[in-house]
């Protein structure tokens, strides 16, 4: 049996080879990169240097934009701006604590607040001594409210840093000063890139164990690092044109590193098999790109299509994140198809010596490649239905918690305890109750008298701890009331309060007073974002699944293959979301309980669905090749798993450790993102591709390749991969 059967080959039956093998476009591209490998390398070095220098000179322009036109919170913000209200901007809380009481610190604090009021970006400052509600009952904790002249994401970080430094200057023996608010959280240092470095180290170890050679292990990793470096610089430049969130860089590095190594590994593994079949390195590189390069191209395009589907959701800066990730995947594809062949030409002879030496040792020991995977496939084939039921039931059990997933956003209560934002959060909860960390801002379209009347009624609502006095806008047309819930911002009770005020309390007050009422603020805006994601998610899923299924139908000319792929991909994603819910929402393994970041489910869905197609195409196309050759369906399933199982699990293992390394990040959002992707890939690479797919294919038998004749006549024939010619 030819060792070259370790990767997917052709979808359509191969035609007789001509005297001189005809290569495809990917093979031709690889041939150019190999013949001009120094030129190809210099081009990539030049591109990397240019975008790095350019991005360094231009600087980043990241900005978070969670505006959602049509929601109450966005309508409130727009009215604030229209009528010149200071509450159009977000706020910073300067929290003071003195065990002997803060009254004795009044002179120093008032002087500091006067300095803060004169700083750039500050619209208004309210002293804790100006209103009794701003000081705790025991007079040991108080807070000053600094209203900014814009939303937190729009205020320059240097302005926020100046507020922090000015406030901290008043600290003295016995007086503790901490600052809270979204703007402060955004201005604080996020720590060193420990997770990224851990992921790279883990990838090196796995590649070294897989190939047993430093050079062989380095080639896929170098390809990925070049791609990630170039993509990072391009995203910095793109941030000046598009709205790209400030949390995008670590996410793109996470995805780029995992996908880059994965794509390079699939091509490199085919190259290695060509070498063991006695092909010279130059020709082996061309054949590897002409075959496996098509799988990489198809998989990359699927990921990009899924990510661009996020743009249609219209979710503010999430559109910029999707564009950045799509650009990252596109860059990794380019590196795999151009840079990798150049590296193979440069190190090909050295890799060939190692591969042939390793193959000779394996042959001498009587080892048969794929023997264990072939045995696993045979075991599944003997009992396909029990294997299928056990695996599916286990994944459904893991998916079940996702049904109760609560979407939201992390707040300062999830920050490291060493940060000033977390300490301010804890001091406010200690002095005033947990609801003070997430006030609702109620806009009353009426004069101050109307605002005071609405305020008195809102203070009586169930779930409200207290309400601030109504504050008029500059033109007197609006009044603003701060509502402090009894529960913390992330608690389900706060979510229920937002809906209660909007659905039950506000309509009655509008009828009684004639004033328009809108419930806004960052907590309400977060809930609006989560609700919008939940509403638009089904349509997004339907579009992505439909387009991907159509592509698979074109490639495999089958009805059941895309149906199976879509259902199993959804199963792996739901299992990942279930695991995220257990760990982060219910607090398993000691994690702090809280909601799942509202934008992560759609982001994980887009990425995982595309990556799952990678393994689907890689395995099923190999089964299809064997089916076309032998017409023995059981043999085709066994050989498909035997020749792809090793590389699928190796590629999956690299992704798992790279993604899982982000559990080391102090950022809760990155922890959730890393866990979700790691679990999805683990389930997909091991449980689905190695157990469920062989079982389903065995049960379907010949009908797996069924396509109605009328549809078959209308669908164009698409060859996914070109078989390696003689």
C-alpha positions as CSV (number, residue, x, y, z in Angstrom):
1,X,0.0,0.0,0.0
2,X,1.4,3.4,-1.0
3,X,2.3,5.6,1.9
4,X,1.0,8.6,0.0
5,X,-2.6,7.6,1.0
6,X,-2.1,9.6,4.1
7,X,-4.0,12.6,2.8
8,X,-7.0,13.4,0.8
9,X,-6.7,12.8,-2.9
10,X,-9.3,13.3,-5.6
11,X,-13.0,13.6,-5.3
12,X,-13.7,12.6,-8.9
13,X,-12.2,9.4,-10.3
14,X,-8.7,10.1,-11.6
15,X,-8.2,10.2,-15.3
16,X,-5.3,8.3,-16.9
17,X,-2.1,10.1,-16.3
18,X,-0.5,11.6,-19.4
19,X,3.2,11.0,-20.2
20,X,4.1,14.2,-18.3
21,X,2.1,14.8,-15.2
22,X,0.0,17.9,-15.3
23,X,0.1,19.9,-12.1
24,X,-2.6,22.2,-10.9
25,X,-2.4,25.8,-10.0
26,X,-1.3,25.1,-6.4
27,X,1.4,22.8,-7.7
28,X,2.6,25.4,-10.1
29,X,2.7,28.0,-7.3
30,X,4.7,25.6,-5.2
31,X,7.1,25.0,-8.1
32,X,7.7,28.7,-8.5
33,X,8.3,29.1,-4.7
34,X,10.7,26.2,-4.7
35,X,12.7,27.4,-7.8
36,X,12.9,30.9,-6.4
37,X,12.9,30.0,-2.7
38,X,15.3,32.8,-1.7
39,X,13.1,35.3,-3.5
40,X,9.9,33.9,-1.9
41,X,11.6,34.1,1.6
42,X,12.8,37.7,0.9
43,X,9.3,38.7,-0.2
44,X,7.8,37.4,3.1
45,X,10.6,39.0,5.1
46,X,10.0,42.3,3.3
47,X,6.3,42.1,3.8
48,X,6.7,41.3,7.5
49,X,9.2,44.1,8.0
50,X,7.1,46.6,6.0
51,X,3.8,46.0,7.9
52,X,5.7,45.9,11.3
53,X,7.4,49.2,10.6
54,X,4.3,50.7,9.1
55,X,2.0,49.6,12.0
56,X,4.6,50.8,14.5
57,X,4.8,54.2,12.9
58,X,1.0,54.6,12.5
59,X,0.1,53.2,15.9
60,X,-3.1,51.4,16.6
61,X,-6.6,53.0,16.6
62,X,-8.5,50.2,18.3
63,X,-11.9,51.3,19.6
64,X,-14.8,49.3,21.1
65,X,-18.2,50.1,19.6
66,X,-21.1,48.2,21.0
67,X,-23.7,50.7,19.7
68,X,-26.9,49.0,18.6
69,X,-29.3,51.4,16.8
70,X,-32.9,50.7,17.7
71,X,-32.3,49.7,21.3
72,X,-33.4,51.7,24.3
73,X,-29.8,52.2,25.6
74,X,-28.6,53.5,22.2
75,X,-31.7,55.8,22.0
76,X,-30.9,57.2,25.5
77,X,-27.3,57.9,24.5
78,X,-28.3,59.7,21.3
79,X,-30.8,61.9,23.2
80,X,-28.1,62.7,25.8
81,X,-25.8,63.9,23.1
82,X,-28.6,65.8,21.3
83,X,-29.6,67.8,24.4
84,X,-26.1,68.5,25.7
85,X,-26.4,66.3,28.8
86,X,-23.2,65.3,30.5
87,X,-24.6,61.9,31.0
88,X,-24.0,61.2,27.3
89,X,-20.6,60.0,28.5
90,X,-19.6,57.1,30.7
91,X,-18.3,57.7,34.3
92,X,-15.4,57.0,36.5
93,X,-15.8,56.4,40.2
94,X,-13.1,57.7,42.6
95,X,-13.7,55.5,45.7
96,X,-12.3,56.6,49.1
97,X,-11.9,54.6,52.2
98,X,-10.7,55.7,55.6
99,X,-11.3,53.6,58.7
100,X,-11.6,56.7,60.8
101,X,-14.1,58.3,58.4
102,X,-13.6,60.2,55.2
103,X,-15.0,63.5,56.6
104,X,-11.5,64.4,58.0
105,X,-10.1,64.2,54.5
106,X,-12.5,66.7,52.9
107,X,-10.1,69.5,52.2
108,X,-7.5,67.2,50.4
109,X,-10.2,65.3,48.5
110,X,-12.0,68.5,47.3
111,X,-8.7,69.9,46.1
112,X,-8.0,66.7,44.2
113,X,-11.5,66.7,42.6
114,X,-11.0,70.3,41.5
115,X,-7.8,69.2,39.7
116,X,-9.6,66.3,38.1
117,X,-12.4,68.5,36.8
118,X,-9.8,70.5,34.9
119,X,-8.3,67.4,33.1
120,X,-9.0,66.7,29.4
121,X,-12.0,64.4,28.8
122,X,-13.8,65.3,32.0
123,X,-17.3,66.7,31.6
124,X,-18.5,66.9,35.3
125,X,-17.3,65.9,38.8
126,X,-19.7,65.3,41.7
127,X,-18.1,65.3,45.2
128,X,-19.0,62.7,47.8
129,X,-19.6,65.5,50.3
130,X,-22.3,67.1,48.1
131,X,-24.9,64.4,48.6
132,X,-25.5,62.1,51.5
133,X,-26.1,59.0,49.3
134,X,-22.4,59.1,48.1
135,X,-21.1,58.2,51.6
136,X,-21.7,54.9,53.4
137,X,-23.7,54.8,56.6
138,X,-20.6,54.5,58.8
139,X,-18.9,57.3,56.9
140,X,-15.8,55.2,56.1
141,X,-16.4,54.8,52.4
142,X,-17.4,57.4,49.8
143,X,-17.2,57.9,46.1
144,X,-16.9,60.8,43.7
145,X,-18.4,60.5,40.2
146,X,-16.4,61.8,37.3
147,X,-18.5,62.0,34.1
148,X,-16.5,61.7,30.9
149,X,-17.2,63.7,27.8
150,X,-17.8,60.5,25.8
151,X,-18.2,56.8,26.0
152,X,-15.4,54.9,27.7
153,X,-14.2,53.4,24.4
154,X,-13.9,56.8,22.8
155,X,-12.0,58.6,25.6
156,X,-8.2,58.4,25.0
157,X,-6.4,56.2,27.5
158,X,-3.9,58.9,28.4
159,X,-6.8,61.0,29.6
160,X,-8.1,58.2,31.9
161,X,-4.5,57.6,33.1
162,X,-4.2,61.2,34.1
163,X,-7.4,60.9,36.1
164,X,-6.1,57.8,37.9
165,X,-2.7,59.4,38.7
166,X,-4.3,62.7,40.0
167,X,-6.7,60.8,42.2
168,X,-4.0,58.5,43.5
169,X,-1.8,61.5,44.6
170,X,-4.2,62.2,47.5
171,X,-3.5,58.8,49.1
172,X,-2.0,59.1,52.5
173,X,-1.7,57.0,55.7
174,X,-5.1,55.5,56.3
175,X,-6.7,56.8,53.2
176,X,-7.2,54.4,50.3
177,X,-8.1,55.7,46.9
178,X,-9.2,53.3,44.1
179,X,-10.9,54.0,40.7
180,X,-13.5,52.1,38.9
181,X,-15.5,52.2,35.6
182,X,-15.1,50.8,32.1
183,X,-12.7,53.5,31.1
184,X,-10.4,52.6,34.0
185,X,-10.5,48.9,33.2
186,X,-9.6,49.7,29.6
187,X,-6.6,51.9,30.6
188,X,-5.1,49.3,33.0
189,X,-2.2,47.1,32.0
190,X,-3.4,43.7,30.7
191,X,-0.2,41.9,31.7
192,X,2.5,40.0,29.7
193,X,1.8,37.6,26.8
194,X,2.2,34.4,28.9
195,X,-0.6,32.5,27.2
196,X,0.8,33.2,23.7
197,X,4.3,32.0,24.7
198,X,3.0,28.9,26.4
199,X,1.0,28.1,23.3
200,X,4.0,28.4,21.0
201,X,6.1,26.3,23.4
202,X,3.5,23.5,23.5
203,X,3.2,23.5,19.7
204,X,7.0,23.1,19.4
205,X,6.9,20.1,21.8
206,X,4.1,18.4,19.9
207,X,5.7,19.0,16.5
208,X,9.0,17.7,17.8
209,X,7.4,14.5,19.2
210,X,5.5,14.0,15.9
211,X,8.4,14.3,13.6
212,X,11.4,13.7,15.8
213,X,13.4,16.4,14.2
214,X,14.0,20.0,15.1
215,X,14.1,21.2,11.5
216,X,10.9,19.3,10.6
217,X,9.1,20.7,13.6
218,X,10.3,24.2,13.0
219,X,9.0,24.5,9.4
220,X,5.3,24.5,10.2
221,X,5.9,26.8,13.2
222,X,8.0,29.3,11.3
223,X,5.3,29.4,8.6
224,X,2.6,30.2,11.3
225,X,4.7,32.8,13.0
226,X,5.4,34.7,9.8
227,X,1.7,34.6,9.0
228,X,0.7,35.8,12.5
229,X,3.3,38.6,12.5
230,X,2.2,39.9,9.1
231,X,-1.5,39.7,10.0
232,X,-1.0,41.5,13.3
233,X,0.6,44.5,11.5
234,X,-2.1,44.5,8.9
235,X,-4.8,44.6,11.5
236,X,-3.1,47.5,13.3
237,X,-3.2,49.4,10.0
238,X,-6.8,48.3,9.3
239,X,-7.9,49.7,12.7
240,X,-7.5,53.2,11.2
241,X,-10.1,52.3,8.6
242,X,-12.5,49.9,10.4
243,X,-13.8,49.7,13.9
244,X,-11.6,47.1,15.5
245,X,-12.0,46.3,19.2
246,X,-9.0,46.5,21.5
247,X,-9.3,42.9,22.5
248,X,-8.7,41.8,18.9
249,X,-4.9,41.3,18.9
250,X,-4.7,38.4,21.4
251,X,-7.7,36.7,19.7
252,X,-6.1,37.0,16.2
253,X,-2.8,35.7,17.6
254,X,-4.6,32.8,19.2
255,X,-6.5,31.8,16.0
256,X,-3.6,32.6,13.7
257,X,-1.1,30.5,15.5
258,X,-3.4,27.5,15.8
259,X,-4.7,27.7,12.2
260,X,-1.3,28.5,10.8
261,X,0.4,25.5,12.3
262,X,-2.7,23.4,11.4
263,X,-2.6,24.3,7.7
264,X,1.1,24.0,7.4
265,X,1.1,20.6,9.2
266,X,-1.5,19.2,6.7
267,X,0.7,20.1,3.8
268,X,3.9,19.1,5.5
269,X,2.5,15.7,6.4
270,X,1.7,15.1,2.7
271,X,5.2,16.2,1.8
272,X,6.6,13.7,4.3
273,X,4.5,10.8,2.8
274,X,5.7,11.7,-0.7
275,X,9.3,11.5,0.6
276,X,8.7,8.0,2.1
277,X,7.3,6.9,-1.3
278,X,10.7,7.7,-2.8
279,X,9.9,11.1,-4.4
280,X,12.6,13.7,-4.6
281,X,12.1,16.8,-2.3
282,X,11.3,19.2,-5.1
283,X,8.7,17.0,-6.7
284,X,7.4,16.0,-3.3
285,X,6.8,19.7,-2.4
286,X,4.9,20.2,-5.7
287,X,2.7,17.2,-5.2
288,X,2.0,18.1,-1.6
289,X,0.8,21.5,-2.5
290,X,-1.1,20.2,-5.5
291,X,-3.0,17.8,-3.3
292,X,-3.2,18.9,0.4
293,X,-2.9,22.6,-0.6
294,X,-6.4,22.4,-2.0
295,X,-7.8,21.1,1.3
296,X,-6.1,24.0,3.0
297,X,-7.6,26.5,0.5
298,X,-11.1,25.0,0.8
299,X,-10.9,25.0,4.6
300,X,-9.5,28.5,4.8
301,X,-12.3,29.9,2.5
302,X,-14.9,28.2,4.6
303,X,-13.6,29.9,7.7
304,X,-13.4,33.2,6.0
305,X,-17.0,32.9,4.7
306,X,-18.2,32.0,8.2
307,X,-16.3,35.0,9.7
308,X,-17.6,37.4,7.1
309,X,-21.1,36.2,8.0
310,X,-20.6,38.0,11.3
311,X,-20.3,41.3,9.5
312,X,-24.0,40.8,8.4
313,X,-25.0,40.7,12.1
314,X,-24.3,44.4,12.5
315,X,-22.9,44.0,16.0
316,X,-20.6,47.1,16.2
317,X,-16.9,46.3,16.7
318,X,-17.6,42.6,16.4
319,X,-17.6,43.3,12.7
320,X,-14.1,44.6,12.9
321,X,-13.1,41.5,14.9
322,X,-14.5,39.3,12.2
323,X,-12.7,41.2,9.4
324,X,-9.4,41.0,11.4
325,X,-9.8,37.2,11.9
326,X,-10.7,36.7,8.2
327,X,-7.5,38.7,7.3
328,X,-5.5,36.5,9.7
329,X,-6.8,33.3,8.1
330,X,-6.2,34.7,4.6
331,X,-2.6,35.5,5.6
332,X,-2.0,32.0,7.0
333,X,-3.3,30.5,3.8
334,X,-0.9,32.6,1.8
335,X,2.0,31.6,4.0
336,X,1.1,27.9,3.7
337,X,0.9,28.1,-0.1
338,X,3.9,30.3,-0.8
339,X,6.3,30.5,2.2
340,X,6.0,26.8,3.2
341,X,7.1,25.5,-0.2
342,X,10.1,27.8,-0.1
343,X,11.1,26.5,3.3
344,X,10.7,22.9,2.1
345,X,13.0,23.7,-0.8
346,X,15.5,25.2,1.6
347,X,15.5,22.3,4.1
348,X,14.1,19.5,1.9
349,X,17.3,17.4,1.7
350,X,17.8,17.5,5.4
351,X,14.2,16.6,6.1
352,X,14.4,13.8,3.5
353,X,17.4,12.2,5.2
354,X,15.6,12.2,8.5
355,X,12.3,10.9,7.1
356,X,13.9,8.0,5.2
357,X,16.0,7.1,8.2
358,X,12.9,7.0,10.4
359,X,10.9,5.0,7.8
360,X,13.7,2.5,7.5
361,X,13.8,2.0,11.3
362,X,10.0,1.5,11.4
363,X,10.1,-1.0,8.6
364,X,12.9,-2.9,10.3
365,X,10.8,-3.2,13.5
366,X,7.8,-4.4,11.5
367,X,5.7,-1.3,12.2
368,X,2.8,-0.7,9.9
369,X,1.6,2.9,9.6
370,X,-1.9,3.4,10.7
371,X,-2.3,0.0,12.3
372,X,-3.9,1.2,15.5
373,X,-6.2,3.6,13.6
374,X,-7.2,0.7,11.3
375,X,-8.0,-1.4,14.4
376,X,-10.1,1.4,15.9
377,X,-12.1,1.7,12.7
378,X,-12.6,-2.0,12.5
379,X,-13.9,-2.1,16.1
380,X,-16.3,0.8,15.4
381,X,-17.5,-1.0,12.2
382,X,-18.3,-4.2,14.2
383,X,-20.6,-2.2,16.5
384,X,-21.4,1.0,14.7
385,X,-24.8,1.8,16.3
386,X,-23.6,1.4,20.0
387,X,-20.5,3.4,19.2
388,X,-22.6,6.1,17.6
389,X,-25.2,6.2,20.4
390,X,-22.6,6.3,23.3
391,X,-20.6,9.1,21.6
392,X,-23.6,11.2,20.7
393,X,-25.3,10.8,24.1
394,X,-22.1,11.8,25.8
395,X,-21.8,15.0,23.7
396,X,-25.5,15.8,24.2
397,X,-25.0,15.6,27.9
398,X,-22.1,18.0,27.7
399,X,-24.1,20.3,25.5
400,X,-27.1,20.4,27.8
401,X,-25.8,23.2,30.1
402,X,-25.7,25.5,27.0
403,X,-29.5,25.6,27.0
404,X,-29.3,27.7,30.2
405,X,-26.4,29.9,29.0
406,X,-26.7,33.5,30.1
407,X,-25.0,36.1,27.9
408,X,-23.5,39.3,29.3
409,X,-20.2,40.9,29.8
410,X,-17.5,40.6,32.5
411,X,-17.1,43.6,34.8
412,X,-14.5,44.8,37.3
413,X,-15.6,42.0,39.7
414,X,-13.8,39.6,37.4
415,X,-10.6,41.6,37.3
416,X,-7.5,40.5,39.1
417,X,-7.6,41.6,42.8
418,X,-4.4,43.6,42.3
419,X,-6.1,46.1,39.9
420,X,-7.5,49.4,41.1
421,X,-10.8,48.7,39.2
422,X,-11.3,45.4,41.2
423,X,-10.5,47.1,44.5
424,X,-12.9,50.0,43.7
425,X,-15.6,47.4,42.8
426,X,-15.1,45.6,46.1
427,X,-15.1,48.9,48.2
428,X,-18.4,50.1,46.5
429,X,-20.0,46.7,47.2
430,X,-18.8,46.8,50.8
431,X,-20.1,50.3,51.4
432,X,-23.2,50.6,49.3
433,X,-24.2,47.1,48.2
434,X,-23.4,45.2,45.0
435,X,-25.8,47.2,42.8
436,X,-23.6,50.3,43.0
437,X,-21.2,48.7,40.6
438,X,-23.7,48.8,37.8
439,X,-26.2,51.7,38.0
440,X,-28.9,52.0,35.4
441,X,-29.2,55.4,33.8
442,X,-32.8,56.4,33.3
443,X,-33.5,59.2,30.9
444,X,-36.7,61.3,31.5
445,X,-37.8,63.4,28.6
446,X,-39.2,66.3,30.8
447,X,-38.1,69.0,33.1
448,X,-36.5,68.5,36.5
449,X,-39.9,68.3,38.3
450,X,-41.0,65.5,36.0
451,X,-37.6,63.8,36.6
452,X,-38.0,64.1,40.4
453,X,-41.5,62.6,40.1
454,X,-40.2,59.7,38.1
455,X,-37.3,59.2,40.4
456,X,-39.6,58.8,43.5
457,X,-41.6,56.1,41.7
458,X,-38.6,54.3,40.4
459,X,-37.1,54.2,43.9
460,X,-40.1,52.1,45.0
461,X,-39.7,49.5,42.2
462,X,-38.9,45.9,43.2
463,X,-35.2,45.2,43.0
464,X,-34.1,48.9,43.3
465,X,-31.8,49.7,46.2
466,X,-31.9,53.5,45.8
467,X,-32.2,56.2,43.2
468,X,-30.2,59.4,42.8
469,X,-31.8,62.9,42.5
470,X,-32.9,63.8,39.0
471,X,-30.2,65.9,37.2
472,X,-31.3,68.2,34.3
473,X,-29.5,68.5,31.0
474,X,-28.1,71.9,29.9
475,X,-31.2,72.8,27.9
476,X,-33.5,71.5,30.7
477,X,-35.3,69.2,28.3
478,X,-34.1,66.0,29.9
479,X,-33.5,64.7,33.4
480,X,-31.3,61.8,34.4
481,X,-31.8,59.5,37.3
482,X,-29.2,56.9,38.4
483,X,-30.9,53.7,39.6
484,X,-28.9,51.3,41.8
485,X,-30.0,47.7,41.8
486,X,-29.9,45.5,44.8
487,X,-28.0,42.9,42.9
488,X,-24.5,42.9,41.2
489,X,-24.3,43.9,37.5
490,X,-23.7,40.3,36.4
491,X,-26.5,38.8,38.6
492,X,-29.6,37.5,36.9
493,X,-31.6,39.7,39.2
494,X,-30.2,42.8,37.5
495,X,-31.1,41.5,34.1
496,X,-34.7,41.0,35.3
497,X,-34.7,44.5,36.8
498,X,-33.8,46.0,33.4
499,X,-36.7,44.2,31.7
500,X,-39.0,45.0,34.6
501,X,-38.3,48.7,34.5
502,X,-38.7,48.8,30.7
503,X,-41.7,46.5,30.3
504,X,-43.7,47.2,33.5
505,X,-42.7,50.3,35.4
506,X,-41.8,52.8,32.6
507,X,-45.0,52.4,30.5
508,X,-47.2,53.1,33.5
509,X,-45.1,56.2,34.5
510,X,-45.2,57.5,30.9
511,X,-49.0,57.3,31.0
512,X,-49.1,59.0,34.5
513,X,-46.6,61.8,33.8
514,X,-46.6,62.2,30.1
515,X,-42.8,62.1,30.0
516,X,-40.9,59.7,27.9
517,X,-38.7,57.3,29.8
518,X,-35.7,55.3,28.5
519,X,-33.5,52.9,30.6
520,X,-29.9,53.1,29.5
521,X,-26.4,52.9,30.9
522,X,-23.6,50.3,30.4
523,X,-25.4,47.5,32.2
524,X,-28.6,48.0,30.1
525,X,-26.5,48.4,26.9
526,X,-24.7,45.1,27.7
527,X,-28.1,43.4,28.1
528,X,-29.3,44.9,24.8
529,X,-26.2,43.5,23.1
530,X,-26.8,40.1,24.6
531,X,-30.5,40.1,23.6
532,X,-29.6,41.2,20.0
533,X,-27.0,38.4,19.7
534,X,-29.6,35.9,20.9
535,X,-32.2,37.2,18.4
536,X,-29.9,37.2,15.4
537,X,-27.9,34.0,16.1
538,X,-30.4,31.6,14.5
539,X,-30.3,33.4,11.2
540,X,-26.5,33.6,11.3
541,X,-26.3,29.8,12.0
542,X,-28.7,29.0,9.2
543,X,-26.8,31.1,6.6
544,X,-23.3,29.7,7.6
545,X,-24.6,26.1,7.7
546,X,-26.4,26.5,4.5
547,X,-23.5,27.9,2.5
548,X,-21.0,25.3,4.0
549,X,-23.4,22.5,3.2
550,X,-23.8,23.6,-0.4
551,X,-20.0,23.7,-0.8
552,X,-19.7,20.2,0.6
553,X,-22.5,19.0,-1.7
554,X,-20.6,20.4,-4.7
555,X,-17.3,18.8,-3.6
556,X,-18.6,15.3,-2.6
557,X,-21.7,15.2,-4.9
558,X,-23.7,13.8,-2.0
559,X,-26.8,14.8,0.1
560,X,-25.9,12.9,3.3
561,X,-22.3,14.0,3.6
562,X,-23.1,17.7,4.1
563,X,-26.1,16.9,6.3
564,X,-23.9,14.7,8.5
565,X,-21.1,17.3,8.5
566,X,-23.5,20.1,9.5
567,X,-25.1,18.2,12.4
568,X,-21.8,16.9,13.8
569,X,-20.2,20.4,13.6
570,X,-23.1,21.8,15.5
571,X,-22.7,19.0,18.0
572,X,-19.1,19.9,18.6
573,X,-19.9,23.6,19.0
574,X,-22.8,23.0,21.4
575,X,-20.5,20.7,23.5
576,X,-18.0,23.6,23.7
577,X,-20.6,26.1,24.7
578,X,-21.9,23.6,27.3
579,X,-18.4,23.3,28.8
580,X,-18.0,27.0,28.9
581,X,-21.3,27.3,30.7
582,X,-20.3,24.7,33.3
583,X,-16.9,26.3,34.0
584,X,-17.6,30.0,33.8
585,X,-21.3,30.4,34.5
586,X,-21.7,27.7,37.2
587,X,-18.2,28.1,38.6
588,X,-16.7,24.6,38.0
589,X,-13.0,24.1,38.9
590,X,-13.0,27.2,41.2
591,X,-13.9,29.7,38.5
592,X,-15.8,32.8,39.5
593,X,-19.4,32.6,38.4
594,X,-20.7,35.0,35.8
595,X,-22.2,35.3,32.4
596,X,-20.7,34.2,29.1
597,X,-19.3,37.1,27.0
598,X,-22.2,38.0,24.7
599,X,-20.2,37.9,21.5
600,X,-18.3,34.7,22.1
601,X,-20.9,32.2,21.0
602,X,-21.2,33.6,17.4
603,X,-17.4,34.1,17.2
604,X,-16.7,30.5,18.3
605,X,-19.4,29.2,16.0
606,X,-17.8,30.9,13.0
607,X,-14.3,29.8,13.7
608,X,-15.0,26.2,14.8
609,X,-17.5,25.5,12.0
610,X,-14.9,26.5,9.5
611,X,-12.1,24.5,11.2
612,X,-14.3,21.5,11.5
613,X,-14.8,21.5,7.8
614,X,-11.0,21.1,7.5
615,X,-11.0,17.8,9.3
616,X,-14.2,16.7,7.6
617,X,-12.8,17.3,4.1
618,X,-9.5,15.7,5.0
619,X,-11.0,12.5,6.4
620,X,-14.1,12.0,4.1
621,X,-12.2,12.8,0.9
622,X,-9.7,10.1,1.8
623,X,-12.6,7.7,2.4
624,X,-14.1,8.7,-1.0
625,X,-10.8,8.2,-2.8
626,X,-10.6,4.6,-1.5
627,X,-14.3,4.1,-2.3
628,X,-13.7,5.1,-5.9
629,X,-10.7,2.8,-6.1
630,X,-12.1,-0.3,-4.6
631,X,-16.0,0.1,-4.3
632,X,-15.6,-1.6,-0.9
633,X,-17.2,0.8,1.5
634,X,-16.1,-0.9,4.8
635,X,-12.5,-1.0,3.5
636,X,-12.7,2.7,2.4
637,X,-13.8,3.7,5.9
638,X,-10.9,1.8,7.6
639,X,-8.3,3.1,5.2
640,X,-9.6,6.6,5.4
641,X,-9.2,6.7,9.2
642,X,-5.9,4.7,9.1
643,X,-4.2,7.1,6.8
644,X,-5.6,10.4,8.3
645,X,-6.1,9.6,12.0
646,X,-2.5,10.5,13.0
647,X,-2.3,13.8,11.3
648,X,-5.9,14.8,12.4
649,X,-5.1,14.1,16.0
650,X,-1.7,15.8,15.8
651,X,-3.2,18.9,14.2
652,X,-6.0,18.9,16.7
653,X,-3.6,18.5,19.6
654,X,-1.6,21.5,18.5
655,X,-4.8,23.6,18.3
656,X,-5.9,22.3,21.7
657,X,-2.7,23.3,23.5
658,X,-2.5,26.6,21.7
659,X,-6.1,27.5,22.5
660,X,-6.0,25.9,26.0
661,X,-2.9,28.0,26.8
662,X,-5.2,31.0,26.9
663,X,-6.7,29.7,30.1
664,X,-3.5,31.1,31.6
665,X,-4.5,34.7,30.6
666,X,-5.8,37.0,33.4
667,X,-8.5,38.1,31.0
668,X,-11.8,36.3,31.6
669,X,-12.9,36.8,28.0
670,X,-9.7,35.2,26.7
671,X,-10.1,32.3,29.1
672,X,-13.6,31.6,27.9
673,X,-12.5,31.9,24.3
674,X,-9.6,29.6,24.7
675,X,-11.6,26.9,26.6
676,X,-14.4,27.0,24.1
677,X,-12.1,26.5,21.1
678,X,-10.0,23.9,22.8
679,X,-13.1,21.8,23.8
680,X,-14.6,22.1,20.4
681,X,-11.4,20.9,18.6
682,X,-10.9,18.1,21.2
683,X,-14.4,16.8,20.6
684,X,-14.1,17.3,16.8
685,X,-10.7,15.7,16.3
686,X,-11.1,12.7,18.7
687,X,-14.8,11.9,19.3
688,X,-16.4,13.0,16.1
689,X,-13.7,12.3,13.4
690,X,-12.4,9.1,15.0
691,X,-15.6,7.6,16.3
692,X,-18.8,9.1,15.1
693,X,-17.8,9.7,11.4
694,X,-16.7,6.1,10.9
695,X,-19.8,4.8,12.6
696,X,-22.1,7.0,10.5
697,X,-20.3,6.2,7.3
698,X,-20.5,2.5,8.0
699,X,-24.3,2.7,8.7
700,X,-24.9,4.8,5.6
701,X,-22.9,2.4,3.4
702,X,-23.2,3.1,-0.3
703,X,-26.0,5.6,0.3
704,X,-23.5,8.0,1.8
705,X,-22.6,9.0,-1.8
706,X,-26.2,9.3,-3.0
707,X,-27.3,12.4,-5.0
708,X,-30.6,12.6,-6.8
709,X,-30.1,12.4,-10.6
710,X,-31.8,15.7,-11.4
711,X,-29.6,17.5,-8.9
712,X,-26.5,15.7,-10.1
713,X,-27.1,16.9,-13.6
714,X,-27.4,20.5,-12.5
715,X,-24.6,20.7,-10.0
716,X,-21.2,21.6,-11.5
717,X,-18.4,19.1,-10.8
718,X,-15.7,20.4,-8.4
719,X,-12.5,18.5,-7.9
720,X,-11.2,19.3,-4.4
721,X,-7.8,17.8,-4.7
722,X,-5.7,16.6,-7.6
723,X,-4.2,13.1,-7.1
724,X,-0.4,12.9,-7.1
725,X,0.7,11.7,-10.5
726,X,2.8,8.7,-10.9
